[in-house]
Amino acid sequence: MNLMKSMLVVGMRKRWPGFGFMTSKIYPQGIITNTKHGVRLQLDPYQAVEGTVLFDGYFDEPVLNTLIQHLKPGEVFWDVGANVGLHTFTVKKLLPTVQCLAFEPFYKNFERLCVNQSLNPELKIEKYNMALASKTAIETQYTSDNNAGRTSLQPLPDARSTEIYINTIRVDDLIDLGLPKPHVMKLDTEGSELKILQGCSRLLTSSNLRLIIYETFSQQKEIDQYLTEFGFSITPIDTLSNFMAIR
């Protein structure tokens, strides 16, 4: 079975036709393999982010490189929109003394996040099945077929409601409840980034938070203006709509 799994992974990474289909049939819950950084993950080849990790060994590596460059030993990292935990576990693997908190509201992704924690018991992270926003409320969740990473509180083109209503909470309220202030935050929430930032105005005035990495396709101007008021400078990370705001 291990030989078959290895052959399937090699076939997918070489882009051989049919290997993704065979993998999904033989391993319907996902195939367990190591990323290029040595983190063990259960991955579904027919999910966009997970499939990319299976094919290429990682996803959004410029974001990871920026995180590793700016995080210091003993600091706190919040991964908001953690998906199946790729960045969270990798940061913990490469920087063991960093305290990593993963926030993922979509139940399917959170379930896979917990499975991936069981595959990496030595990489202790904190997992939160909740959505962050500008206010405490009850919101509708949307996602897309074959792309569980494209899950948002915003109605997205070609997306559908999960028919699940979830609680949202402000970052400042979580900190008031005792969560540690982050030194570095990563936001990948498919259009909810500005609302999340609006819910952490007190954190943004704190010198504790030095770096915010975020993805945006339509709100760059608004986010830029908002973060600039708190003393952050905005710099593109790559050509894929990933940016960093740094003090």
N, C-alpha and C positions, 0 to 999 in steps of 0.2 A: 504493500500500500504506500509506503514511503517513496519507493521508486516511482510509482504511478504519479504521486503528487508532484515529485520533482520534475517528471517529464511534462506534466501539465503546465507547471509554472514556467519551465523553459520554453515550451511551445507558445505560451501567451506572450512572454517577453520578446520572443522572436517574431511575433505577429503572424504565426501560422494559422491559417483559416480553420475554424471549427474548434480550437482549443478552449476558447472561452465558453462555448456552448457545452462542450463535454464536461468542463469543470463544474458548471452550474447544475448539471444533471447528476454527476457523481457526488458532488459536495453541495447539496441544496442549502445548507446552512452557511456556506462559505468555506473557503479553503484556508487553512492555517499555514502561514509562511512568515519568514523574517523580512523586514524592510532592509534597505541598504545600510541603515544605522543599527541593525541588530535588535529591533523591537519585534516581538511576535504578535501578529494580528490575524484575526479571522476576517476574511475579506470576500465580498461578493463581486465577481467579475462583471456583473451586469448593473452595478451601481457606479455612477460616474467617478466619484472620488476613489472609492475602493478599487475599482477596475484600473485606474491610473496607477495606484500604488502597486498592484499586482504586475502590471505591464512594465512600469518604469522603476519600481523600487521606492518611489516617494511621490509626493504631490505638493506643489507650491514650495519648492525648496528655497527660493529667495526669501520667503517669509521666515522659514526656519533659520536661515543664515543670519537674518537680522536679529531674531530673538537671541540666538547664541552670542552674537557680537555684543549685545547691550545688557544682557542679564549678568548680574554679579553673584558670587557665592552667597548663599543665605537669603537671597531676595525672594519676593513673592510674585508669581506669575498667574494671571487670570486668563484662561482660554475660553472666551465667550463665543458660543457656537462651535463647540469642540468636536462635533460630529462623532466619529468612532474613536477619537482619542489620539489620532496620529501625531499632531504637534505636541500634545500634552505629555504623552509617554516618551516621545523623542527628546524633548527638553529635559525631562527627568532622567533619562538615560545618559545624556551628554553632560548634564549639570546636576549631579545627584543631590547637592545641598539646597537647590532651589525648591521652594514650596509651591506646588502646582495645584491650582483649582480649575476644574473643568465644569463648564455650564452647558448643558445640552437639553433643550426642551422637548424634542421629538422623541416619543417613546421608543421607536424602532432603533434610532441611533443610540439612545441611552442604553438600551438593552445590549447592543453590540459593544458599547463602551465598557459595560460591566464584564462582558465576556472577555474582552481584551485585557481588562485588569487581572482577571483570573489567569491569563496566559503570561502575565508579567508581574507575579506577586512581589518581586523585589522592588518594583517601581511604584512606590506608594504615592498615590495622588488622591485629592479630594474631589468627589463627584456630586454634582447637583443637577437634579432633573427639574429645571425651572427656566423660565424665560425672564430676561431683564428688559426693562422698558422705562419710559418716562414717568409712569405712575403705577400704582397698585390697582389691578383691574382683572377682568376676565376677558380673554381675547380668543378669536378664532384662529386656528392654525392652518396653514396652507403648505402643500408639498407637491412634488412632481413625480410621475412614474419614472422608475429607473434612475432617480437622482434624489435620494433621501437627503443629500447635502443641500439641496435647493429647497429648504424649508424656512418659512418666514411667517411673521404675523401680518405681512402685507399681501394683498391679492396680487399674485405675480402672473405675467403672461403665460398661458398654457398650463398654469398650475390649478390645483383643485383643493377644496377644503378637505382636511382630514376628518371632518365632522367631530372634532375634539375641541373642547374649550379648555384653555389652560390659564393658570394664574400667572400674572406678571408682577414684578417687584422692582423697585428702584435700587440701583447700586448703593446709594447713600444709606438706604434703609438696611440693606444687608450688612454694611459696615457697622451701623448702629447696633445691630443684633450680635456683633462680635466677630464677623469675618475679618481676616487681616487685610489691610490696605495693600493693593498691588503696587509694585514698582513698575511693572510692565503689563499691559493689557493687549490682547489680540481680539479683534471683533470681526467675525465673519457670519453675519446674520441675515443676509439676503434682503437688505433694504431697511432693516431696523436699527442700523448703526447710530443714526442721528438721535433717535428716540432714547437709545441706551445712554448716549452721552448726555442728553438732557436730564437724565435721571441720576447723574453723578456730579452735579455742579459743585458740591462741597469737596468731593475727592479731587476734582480738577483744580481747585485752589490750593491743594496740599502739595508741598514740595516732594512728598513721597512718590507720587506718580511722575515718572520721567519720560515714558515712551508709550505711545498707543499705536498699534498696527491695525489697520482696518482696510476692508475691501468695500468699494462703492462703485456703482455703475451710473448712478443718476443724481447723487446728492453731494458730489465733491465740493461744489461751490459753497453750499450751506454748511457742510462739516468744516471746511477750511475756515470760513468766517467765524464759526462758533468756537473752534479750538484756538484760533489766533487771539481771541479775546482773553483767553486764559494763559497766554504767553507761550503757546506752542508754535513751532515752525513746521511746515508741511513739506515732505519730500517724497517723490514717487520711489517705490521699491523696484517695480518692474513695469512691463507694458500690459499687465493683466488687471489693472485697476486696483492694485495693492499700494497703499500709501503708509508712511509713518509720520506721526506727529511727535516731535521731540522738543523738550525744554532746552 
